[in-house]
Amino acid sequence: MNVWLLPIEGHEQRYTNQWRQHLPRQLEHAAADRGVDARVIEVDGDLPVQVPTEGAFLDFAGTNVFKGTQIARVAEHFQRDEVQPGDVFLFTDAWHPGVHQVRYMSALLKVPVKTVGLWHAGHYDPHDFLGDIPLKDAPWAEAMERALWEAYDISAFATQAHIDLFRKGVKVSKDDPRFARALVGWPMEYLAAEIEPYRDLPKEKIVLFPHRRAPEKQESMFRELGKEFPDWEFRVAQETALSKAEYHSLLARSRVVFSCSLQETLGIGCYEGVLAGAVPVVPARLSYREMYPKEFQYPSAWTMPLTAEANRPALLAHLRKVLDRAERDEFNLSACRQQLTPFFSGDRLYDRLLQP
C-alpha cells in the first residue's frame, strides 16, 4: 500500500512545519506497528513567496498555488501508473478541491483508492474567514463543503465540538453513519518529546497568550486583563516571530496560559502550555469544554463579546485566585495532561487510514 500524503504548506509559527517533519515518520511507524506494508509518499506543491492575508496565517492566493501544483503532481503519478489499487490519499487539509480530481481519476482509470480528509475549519464555522461571509453571499461555500464531505471516504475531526459545528453548518444528519468514527484527535504525539527538554526551566510570572494574532482570538481582551495585574507579565507569544525552540522555552517559563478564543479546532497552544507545566485557563466553550477538566475552565459568558463587560469583575477575581495558586505551585497538571493526550494522538486516525 502507498499512503500519498498531501501536507499543508509549512509555517514556522504553526504546527504545519512540525507535521511536515513528523507525520511521514509517524505514519510509517503506525503501519509497522499494525503489520501493514505501507510506503509513505509526500506530494509537495510549489510555494510562492507568502504575504499572509491580514489576521491570517496564509496567503489566500498562495495557498491555492500550492494546492493546485500538489494535485498536478498527483495526476502525474496516476499517469505514470504509480498509484495502485488500495492506495490511500491523506489530505491534511480537507478543504482541498483536489480530492474531486483524485476521485475522478480513480473512477475513470479504474484504480480504487481511499481518500481521507482532516477538517480544520471552513464556512461552517462562523468565526472562520470563510464563515465571515454571509451565506446569502456565498451559497457556493456550503455547497462546496457538502461536496467535499461526499468526496472523502473518511472525514476526520479532532473533537466532538468540531463535528457538531460541521454537522450543523453543512446540514448533515446527526444520524449519518460516517460520524460514528469521525472523531480521531490530531496526530501530534510528537509534542511531548519536543517540549520535554524545556520543562526544567525556572518559572517566571508570565501569563502567556499562545494563539496566533487574529480577531477571533480576542487579543485585546487579554491585554486589557493584563493591566489589572501589574506584577505579572501578560505576553502575546506571536507579537515577535519566535522559532519553535524560543516558543517552547517561553511556554516553559510561563506559569499560566490563557485563552478567550471564539474559534478553535484544538487550542494547541494551551495543550503545549500544559506539557510545559503552565496552568491552563480556558473558557467553557468550543472544544475546550470536552477536553479540559472543569478545574481549568471558566464560564463562557465571561469572555463573550456581548457579556464580557458585565462579567469582568468575576473574571478578574477568578484569574487572581489562579495566579496566586500558580505562583505557589498548587496545581497538579498530571490528570489534565492525561485527559488531553487522546486528543493529540494519531492512533485512531491511523487505525482508520490503514485498515483494509
C-alpha positions as a Markdown table, in Angstrom:
| # | Residue | x | y | z |
|---|---|---|---|---|
| 1 | Met | 0.0 | 0.0 | 0.0 |
| 2 | Asn | 1.1 | 3.6 | -0.8 |
| 3 | Val | 0.0 | 6.4 | 1.5 |
| 4 | Trp | 0.0 | 9.5 | -0.6 |
| 5 | Leu | 0.4 | 12.4 | 1.9 |
| 6 | Leu | -0.7 | 15.8 | 0.9 |
| 7 | Pro | 0.7 | 18.2 | 3.6 |
| 8 | Ile | -0.3 | 21.7 | 4.4 |
| 9 | Glu | 2.3 | 24.3 | 3.5 |
| 10 | Gly | 4.8 | 24.8 | 6.3 |
| 11 | His | 4.7 | 27.8 | 8.6 |
| 12 | Glu | 7.2 | 28.3 | 11.5 |
| 13 | Gln | 4.6 | 29.8 | 13.9 |
| 14 | Arg | 2.1 | 27.0 | 13.3 |
| 15 | Tyr | 2.1 | 23.2 | 13.7 |
| 16 | Thr | 2.3 | 22.7 | 9.9 |
| 17 | Asn | 6.1 | 22.7 | 9.8 |
| 18 | Gln | 6.0 | 20.1 | 12.6 |
| 19 | Trp | 3.6 | 17.9 | 10.7 |
| 20 | Arg | 5.8 | 18.1 | 7.6 |
| 21 | Gln | 8.7 | 16.9 | 9.8 |
| 22 | His | 6.9 | 14.3 | 11.9 |
| 23 | Leu | 3.8 | 13.0 | 10.2 |
| 24 | Pro | 5.5 | 10.8 | 7.5 |
| 25 | Arg | 7.6 | 9.1 | 10.1 |
| 26 | Gln | 4.6 | 8.6 | 12.4 |
| 27 | Leu | 2.6 | 7.1 | 9.6 |
| 28 | Glu | 5.4 | 4.7 | 8.8 |
| 29 | His | 5.7 | 3.6 | 12.5 |
| 30 | Ala | 2.0 | 3.2 | 12.8 |
| 31 | Ala | 1.9 | 1.0 | 9.7 |
| 32 | Ala | 4.8 | -1.2 | 11.1 |
| 33 | Asp | 3.1 | -1.4 | 14.5 |
| 34 | Arg | -0.1 | -2.7 | 12.7 |
| 35 | Gly | 1.7 | -5.1 | 10.5 |
| 36 | Val | 0.8 | -3.2 | 7.4 |
| 37 | Asp | 3.3 | -3.0 | 4.5 |
| 38 | Ala | 2.9 | 0.7 | 3.6 |
| 39 | Arg | 5.1 | 3.3 | 1.9 |
| 40 | Val | 4.5 | 7.0 | 2.7 |
| 41 | Ile | 4.9 | 9.3 | -0.3 |
| 42 | Glu | 4.7 | 13.0 | 0.3 |
| 43 | Val | 3.3 | 15.1 | -2.5 |
| 44 | Asp | 4.5 | 18.7 | -2.2 |
| 45 | Gly | 3.4 | 21.8 | -4.1 |
| 46 | Asp | 5.1 | 25.0 | -5.3 |
| 47 | Leu | 5.1 | 27.6 | -2.6 |
| 48 | Pro | 5.4 | 31.2 | -3.8 |
| 49 | Val | 6.7 | 33.9 | -1.5 |
| 50 | Gln | 3.9 | 34.2 | 1.1 |
| 51 | Val | 2.4 | 37.5 | 2.2 |
| 52 | Pro | -0.2 | 36.3 | 4.7 |
| 53 | Thr | -3.6 | 37.9 | 4.5 |
| 54 | Glu | -4.1 | 40.3 | 7.5 |
| 55 | Gly | -5.1 | 38.4 | 10.6 |
| 56 | Ala | -4.5 | 35.0 | 8.9 |
| 57 | Phe | -1.5 | 32.6 | 8.7 |
| 58 | Leu | -1.9 | 32.0 | 4.9 |
| 59 | Asp | -1.7 | 34.0 | 1.7 |
| 60 | Phe | -5.1 | 33.1 | 0.3 |
| 61 | Ala | -3.9 | 33.1 | -3.2 |
| 62 | Gly | -0.6 | 31.4 | -2.5 |
| 63 | Thr | -2.2 | 28.5 | -0.7 |
| 64 | Asn | -4.1 | 27.7 | -3.9 |
| 65 | Val | -0.9 | 27.8 | -6.0 |
| 66 | Phe | 0.4 | 25.2 | -3.5 |
| 67 | Lys | -2.7 | 23.0 | -3.7 |
| 68 | Gly | -3.0 | 23.4 | -7.4 |
| 69 | Thr | 0.5 | 22.2 | -8.1 |
| 70 | Gln | 0.1 | 19.4 | -5.5 |
| 71 | Ile | -2.8 | 17.9 | -7.4 |
| 72 | Ala | -1.0 | 18.4 | -10.7 |
| 73 | Arg | 1.8 | 16.1 | -9.3 |
| 74 | Val | -0.8 | 13.6 | -8.1 |
| 75 | Ala | -2.2 | 13.5 | -11.6 |
| 76 | Glu | 1.3 | 12.8 | -13.0 |
| 77 | His | 1.6 | 9.8 | -10.5 |
| 78 | Phe | -1.7 | 8.5 | -11.8 |
| 79 | Gln | -0.5 | 9.0 | -15.4 |
| 80 | Arg | 2.7 | 7.0 | -14.8 |
| 81 | Asp | 0.7 | 4.1 | -13.2 |
| 82 | Glu | 2.4 | 4.7 | -9.9 |
| 83 | Val | -0.9 | 4.9 | -8.0 |
| 84 | Gln | -2.1 | 1.3 | -7.2 |
| 85 | Pro | -5.4 | -0.1 | -6.2 |
| 86 | Gly | -5.9 | 0.1 | -2.4 |
| 87 | Asp | -3.7 | 3.2 | -2.0 |
| 88 | Val | -4.7 | 5.9 | 0.4 |
| 89 | Phe | -4.7 | 9.7 | -0.1 |
| 90 | Leu | -4.4 | 11.7 | 3.1 |
| 91 | Phe | -5.3 | 15.3 | 2.6 |
| 92 | Thr | -4.1 | 17.0 | 5.8 |
| 93 | Asp | -6.4 | 19.9 | 5.0 |
| 94 | Ala | -9.9 | 18.6 | 3.9 |
| 95 | Trp | -10.7 | 22.0 | 2.3 |
| 96 | His | -8.8 | 20.8 | -0.8 |
| 97 | Pro | -10.6 | 20.7 | -4.2 |
| 98 | Gly | -8.0 | 18.2 | -5.4 |
| 99 | Val | -10.0 | 15.4 | -3.7 |
| 100 | His | -12.5 | 15.6 | -6.5 |
| 101 | Gln | -9.8 | 15.2 | -9.1 |
| 102 | Val | -8.4 | 12.2 | -7.3 |
| 103 | Arg | -11.9 | 10.6 | -7.3 |
| 104 | Tyr | -12.3 | 11.4 | -11.0 |
| 105 | Met | -9.0 | 9.7 | -11.9 |
| 106 | Ser | -9.7 | 6.8 | -9.5 |
| 107 | Ala | -13.1 | 6.1 | -11.1 |
| 108 | Leu | -12.2 | 6.6 | -14.8 |
| 109 | Leu | -8.8 | 4.9 | -14.6 |
| 110 | Lys | -10.3 | 2.1 | -12.6 |
| 111 | Val | -7.8 | 2.4 | -9.7 |
| 112 | Pro | -9.8 | 2.2 | -6.5 |
| 113 | Val | -8.3 | 4.3 | -3.7 |
| 114 | Lys | -9.3 | 5.6 | -0.3 |
| 115 | Thr | -9.5 | 9.3 | 0.4 |
| 116 | Val | -9.1 | 10.8 | 3.9 |
| 117 | Gly | -9.5 | 14.5 | 4.8 |
| 118 | Leu | -8.7 | 16.3 | 8.1 |
| 119 | Trp | -11.2 | 19.1 | 8.8 |
| 120 | His | -9.8 | 22.2 | 10.4 |
| 121 | Ala | -12.2 | 24.9 | 9.6 |
| 122 | Gly | -14.4 | 26.4 | 6.9 |
| 123 | His | -17.6 | 28.3 | 6.1 |
| 124 | Tyr | -19.5 | 26.2 | 8.6 |
| 125 | Asp | -17.5 | 27.9 | 11.4 |
| 126 | Pro | -18.9 | 31.5 | 11.8 |
| 127 | His | -15.6 | 32.7 | 13.2 |
| 128 | Asp | -13.5 | 31.3 | 10.3 |
| 129 | Phe | -12.5 | 33.7 | 7.4 |
| 130 | Leu | -15.0 | 31.9 | 5.1 |
| 131 | Gly | -17.6 | 31.9 | 7.8 |
| 132 | Asp | -17.4 | 35.6 | 8.0 |
| 133 | Ile | -19.1 | 35.8 | 4.6 |
| 134 | Pro | -22.9 | 35.7 | 5.0 |
| 135 | Leu | -24.4 | 32.6 | 3.5 |
| 136 | Lys | -26.6 | 34.6 | 1.1 |
| 137 | Asp | -23.4 | 36.0 | -0.4 |
| 138 | Ala | -21.6 | 32.6 | -0.5 |
| 139 | Pro | -24.0 | 29.8 | -1.1 |
| 140 | Trp | -21.2 | 28.1 | -3.1 |
| 141 | Ala | -19.2 | 27.6 | 0.2 |
| 142 | Glu | -21.8 | 25.4 | 1.9 |
| 143 | Ala | -22.3 | 23.5 | -1.4 |
| 144 | Met | -18.5 | 23.0 | -1.7 |
| 145 | Glu | -18.2 | 21.7 | 1.9 |
| 146 | Arg | -21.1 | 19.3 | 1.3 |
| 147 | Ala | -19.4 | 18.1 | -1.9 |
| 148 | Leu | -16.1 | 17.6 | -0.1 |
| 149 | Trp | -17.9 | 15.7 | 2.6 |
| 150 | Glu | -19.3 | 13.4 | 0.0 |
| 151 | Ala | -15.9 | 13.1 | -1.8 |
| 152 | Tyr | -14.0 | 11.8 | 1.2 |
| 153 | Asp | -14.3 | 8.2 | 2.2 |
| 154 | Ile | -13.2 | 9.3 | 5.7 |
| 155 | Ser | -13.8 | 12.7 | 7.1 |
| 156 | Ala | -11.7 | 13.2 | 10.3 |
| 157 | Phe | -12.3 | 15.6 | 13.1 |
| 158 | Ala | -10.2 | 16.4 | 16.2 |
| 159 | Thr | -13.1 | 16.9 | 18.7 |
| 160 | Gln | -16.9 | 16.3 | 19.0 |
| 161 | Ala | -17.4 | 20.0 | 19.3 |
| 162 | His | -15.9 | 20.4 | 15.8 |
| 163 | Ile | -18.1 | 17.5 | 14.5 |
| 164 | Asp | -21.2 | 19.2 | 15.9 |
| 165 | Leu | -20.3 | 22.5 | 14.3 |
| 166 | Phe | -19.6 | 20.9 | 10.9 |
| 167 | Arg | -22.8 | 18.9 | 11.0 |
| 168 | Lys | -25.0 | 21.9 | 11.8 |
| 169 | Gly | -23.2 | 24.2 | 9.3 |
| 170 | Val | -23.2 | 21.7 | 6.4 |
| 171 | Lys | -26.6 | 20.4 | 7.3 |
| 172 | Val | -25.6 | 16.7 | 7.6 |
| 173 | Ser | -27.9 | 14.5 | 9.6 |
| 174 | Lys | -26.6 | 13.6 | 13.1 |
| 175 | Asp | -27.6 | 10.0 | 12.2 |
| 176 | Asp | -25.2 | 9.9 | 9.2 |
| 177 | Pro | -23.2 | 6.7 | 10.0 |
| 178 | Arg | -20.0 | 8.4 | 8.7 |
| 179 | Phe | -19.9 | 10.3 | 12.0 |
| 180 | Ala | -19.7 | 7.1 | 14.1 |
| 181 | Arg | -15.9 | 7.0 | 13.7 |
| 182 | Ala | -15.1 | 10.6 | 12.6 |
| 183 | Leu | -13.7 | 11.6 | 15.9 |
| 184 | Val | -10.0 | 10.8 | 15.7 |
| 185 | Gly | -8.0 | 13.5 | 17.5 |
| 186 | Trp | -5.0 | 15.0 | 15.7 |
| 187 | Pro | -1.6 | 13.3 | 15.0 |
| 188 | Met | 0.5 | 15.4 | 17.4 |
| 189 | Glu | 2.1 | 12.8 | 19.6 |
| 190 | Tyr | 5.5 | 14.4 | 18.9 |
| 191 | Leu | 4.7 | 17.4 | 21.0 |
| 192 | Ala | 5.5 | 15.8 | 24.4 |
| 193 | Ala | 9.0 | 14.9 | 23.3 |
| 194 | Glu | 9.6 | 18.3 | 21.7 |
| 195 | Ile | 8.7 | 20.2 | 24.9 |
| 196 | Glu | 10.3 | 17.8 | 27.4 |
| 197 | Pro | 13.8 | 19.4 | 27.2 |
| 198 | Tyr | 12.4 | 22.8 | 28.3 |
| 199 | Arg | 10.3 | 21.6 | 31.3 |
| 200 | Asp | 13.1 | 22.3 | 33.9 |
| 201 | Leu | 13.4 | 26.0 | 33.0 |
| 202 | Pro | 12.7 | 28.2 | 36.0 |
| 203 | Lys | 9.2 | 29.6 | 36.1 |
| 204 | Glu | 8.6 | 33.4 | 35.8 |
| 205 | Lys | 5.5 | 35.5 | 36.5 |
| 206 | Ile | 4.3 | 35.2 | 32.9 |
| 207 | Val | 0.7 | 34.8 | 31.7 |
| 208 | Leu | 1.0 | 33.7 | 28.1 |
| 209 | Phe | -1.4 | 34.2 | 25.2 |
| 210 | Pro | -0.3 | 31.3 | 23.0 |
| 211 | His | -2.6 | 31.9 | 20.0 |
| 212 | Arg | -2.0 | 33.4 | 16.6 |
| 213 | Arg | -3.0 | 37.1 | 16.3 |
| 214 | Ala | -6.4 | 37.1 | 14.8 |
| 215 | Pro | -9.7 | 38.8 | 15.8 |
| 216 | Glu | -11.4 | 35.6 | 16.9 |
| 217 | Lys | -8.7 | 35.0 | 19.5 |
| 218 | Gln | -9.6 | 38.4 | 21.2 |
| 219 | Glu | -6.1 | 39.5 | 22.0 |
| 220 | Ser | -7.3 | 43.0 | 23.0 |
| 221 | Met | -9.3 | 41.4 | 25.8 |
| 222 | Phe | -6.2 | 39.6 | 27.1 |
| 223 | Arg | -4.2 | 42.8 | 27.1 |
| 224 | Glu | -6.9 | 44.7 | 29.0 |
| 225 | Leu | -6.9 | 42.0 | 31.7 |
| 226 | Gly | -3.1 | 42.3 | 31.9 |
| 227 | Lys | -3.5 | 46.0 | 33.0 |
| 228 | Glu | -5.1 | 44.7 | 36.2 |
| 229 | Phe | -2.1 | 42.6 | 37.2 |
| 230 | Pro | 1.0 | 44.9 | 37.1 |
| 231 | Asp | 3.1 | 42.3 | 39.0 |
| 232 | Trp | 2.7 | 39.9 | 36.1 |
| 233 | Glu | 3.8 | 40.0 | 32.5 |
| 234 | Phe | 0.9 | 39.3 | 30.2 |
| 235 | Arg | 2.6 | 38.3 | 27.0 |
| 236 | Val | 1.4 | 37.6 | 23.5 |
| 237 | Ala | 3.6 | 34.8 | 22.1 |
| 238 | Gln | 3.4 | 35.8 | 18.5 |
| 239 | Glu | 4.0 | 39.5 | 18.8 |
| 240 | Thr | 7.5 | 38.6 | 17.9 |
| 241 | Ala | 8.5 | 35.9 | 15.3 |
| 242 | Leu | 9.7 | 33.2 | 17.6 |
| 243 | Ser | 11.3 | 30.0 | 16.4 |
| 244 | Lys | 9.7 | 26.8 | 17.8 |
| 245 | Ala | 12.6 | 26.4 | 20.3 |
| 246 | Glu | 12.1 | 30.0 | 21.5 |
| 247 | Tyr | 8.4 | 29.5 | 21.7 |
| 248 | His | 8.8 | 26.3 | 23.7 |
| 249 | Ser | 11.2 | 28.0 | 26.1 |
| 250 | Leu | 8.7 | 30.8 | 26.6 |
| 251 | Leu | 5.9 | 28.3 | 27.3 |
| 252 | Ala | 8.1 | 26.5 | 29.9 |
| 253 | Arg | 8.9 | 29.8 | 31.7 |
| 254 | Ser | 5.3 | 30.8 | 31.8 |
| 255 | Arg | 3.2 | 30.0 | 34.9 |
| 256 | Val | -0.2 | 30.3 | 33.1 |
| 257 | Val | -1.6 | 30.1 | 29.5 |
| 258 | Phe | -4.8 | 31.9 | 28.9 |
| 259 | Ser | -7.5 | 31.6 | 26.2 |
| 260 | Cys | -10.5 | 33.7 | 25.4 |
| 261 | Ser | -10.9 | 32.4 | 21.9 |
| 262 | Leu | -14.1 | 32.4 | 19.9 |
| 263 | Gln | -12.8 | 29.8 | 17.5 |
| 264 | Glu | -10.5 | 26.8 | 17.9 |
| 265 | Thr | -10.1 | 23.4 | 16.5 |
| 266 | Leu | -8.0 | 22.1 | 19.4 |
| 267 | Gly | -6.3 | 25.1 | 21.1 |
| 268 | Ile | -2.9 | 23.6 | 20.5 |
| 269 | Gly | -1.0 | 26.4 | 22.4 |
| 270 | Cys | -2.8 | 25.7 | 25.6 |
| 271 | Tyr | -2.0 | 22.0 | 25.4 |
| 272 | Glu | 1.6 | 22.8 | 24.7 |
| 273 | Gly | 1.5 | 25.0 | 27.8 |
| 274 | Val | 0.2 | 22.1 | 29.9 |
| 275 | Leu | 3.0 | 19.9 | 28.6 |
| 276 | Ala | 5.5 | 22.7 | 29.6 |
| 277 | Gly | 4.0 | 22.9 | 33.1 |
| 278 | Ala | 1.8 | 26.0 | 32.7 |
| 279 | Val | -1.7 | 26.2 | 34.2 |
| 280 | Pro | -4.4 | 26.5 | 31.5 |
| 281 | Val | -7.2 | 29.0 | 31.9 |
| 282 | Val | -9.8 | 28.3 | 29.2 |
| 283 | Pro | -13.4 | 29.1 | 28.5 |
| 284 | Ala | -16.2 | 26.5 | 28.9 |
| 285 | Arg | -17.0 | 26.5 | 25.1 |
| 286 | Leu | -15.7 | 25.1 | 21.9 |
| 287 | Ser | -13.5 | 22.0 | 22.1 |
| 288 | Tyr | -12.2 | 23.2 | 25.5 |
| 289 | Arg | -15.4 | 22.1 | 27.2 |
| 290 | Glu | -14.8 | 18.4 | 26.3 |
| 291 | Met | -11.0 | 18.5 | 26.6 |
| 292 | Tyr | -10.2 | 20.1 | 29.9 |
| 293 | Pro | -11.0 | 19.2 | 33.5 |
| 294 | Lys | -13.6 | 21.6 | 35.0 |
| 295 | Glu | -11.0 | 22.9 | 37.3 |
| 296 | Phe | -9.3 | 24.8 | 34.4 |
| 297 | Gln | -12.5 | 26.1 | 32.8 |
| 298 | Tyr | -14.3 | 29.4 | 33.5 |
| 299 | Pro | -17.9 | 30.3 | 32.4 |
| 300 | Ser | -18.1 | 31.1 | 28.7 |
| 301 | Ala | -20.1 | 34.3 | 29.2 |
| 302 | Trp | -17.1 | 35.9 | 31.0 |
| 303 | Thr | -15.3 | 36.4 | 27.7 |
| 304 | Met | -18.1 | 36.5 | 25.1 |
| 305 | Pro | -18.2 | 40.0 | 23.4 |
| 306 | Leu | -21.8 | 40.8 | 24.5 |
| 307 | Thr | -21.4 | 39.7 | 28.1 |
| 308 | Ala | -17.7 | 40.2 | 28.9 |
| 309 | Glu | -18.0 | 43.7 | 30.4 |
| 310 | Ala | -20.8 | 42.7 | 32.9 |
| 311 | Asn | -18.7 | 39.7 | 33.9 |
| 312 | Arg | -15.4 | 41.4 | 34.1 |
| 313 | Pro | -15.3 | 41.5 | 38.0 |
| 314 | Ala | -15.9 | 37.8 | 38.2 |
| 315 | Leu | -13.2 | 37.0 | 35.6 |
| 316 | Leu | -10.7 | 39.2 | 37.4 |
| 317 | Ala | -11.4 | 37.6 | 40.8 |
| 318 | His | -11.1 | 34.1 | 39.2 |
| 319 | Leu | -7.9 | 35.0 | 37.5 |
| 320 | Arg | -6.4 | 36.5 | 40.6 |
| 321 | Lys | -7.0 | 33.2 | 42.5 |
| 322 | Val | -5.5 | 31.2 | 39.7 |
| 323 | Leu | -2.4 | 33.4 | 39.6 |
| 324 | Asp | -1.9 | 33.2 | 43.3 |
| 325 | Arg | -2.2 | 29.4 | 43.3 |
| 326 | Ala | 0.0 | 29.1 | 40.2 |
| 327 | Glu | 2.7 | 31.1 | 41.9 |
| 328 | Arg | 2.6 | 28.8 | 44.9 |
| 329 | Asp | 2.7 | 25.7 | 42.6 |
| 330 | Glu | -0.6 | 24.4 | 44.0 |
| 331 | Phe | -1.9 | 22.9 | 40.7 |
| 332 | Asn | -1.3 | 19.3 | 39.8 |
| 333 | Leu | -1.4 | 19.1 | 36.0 |
| 334 | Ser | -0.9 | 15.3 | 35.7 |
| 335 | Ala | -4.6 | 14.5 | 35.4 |
| 336 | Cys | -5.1 | 17.3 | 32.9 |
| 337 | Arg | -2.3 | 16.0 | 30.7 |
| 338 | Gln | -3.7 | 12.5 | 30.8 |
| 339 | Gln | -7.2 | 13.8 | 29.8 |
| 340 | Leu | -5.8 | 15.8 | 26.9 |
| 341 | Thr | -3.4 | 13.2 | 25.5 |
| 342 | Pro | -6.0 | 11.3 | 23.4 |
| 343 | Phe | -6.9 | 14.5 | 21.5 |
| 344 | Phe | -3.3 | 14.9 | 20.5 |
| 345 | Ser | -2.7 | 11.3 | 19.3 |
| 346 | Gly | -3.0 | 9.9 | 15.8 |
| 347 | Asp | -3.8 | 6.4 | 16.9 |
| 348 | Arg | -7.5 | 6.4 | 15.9 |
| 349 | Leu | -6.6 | 8.2 | 12.6 |
| 350 | Tyr | -4.0 | 5.5 | 11.8 |
| 351 | Asp | -6.4 | 2.7 | 12.6 |
| 352 | Arg | -9.0 | 4.1 | 10.1 |
| 353 | Leu | -6.5 | 5.1 | 7.5 |
| 354 | Leu | -4.5 | 1.8 | 7.4 |
| 355 | Gln | -7.4 | -0.7 | 7.8 |
| 356 | Pro | -8.3 | -2.5 | 4.5 |
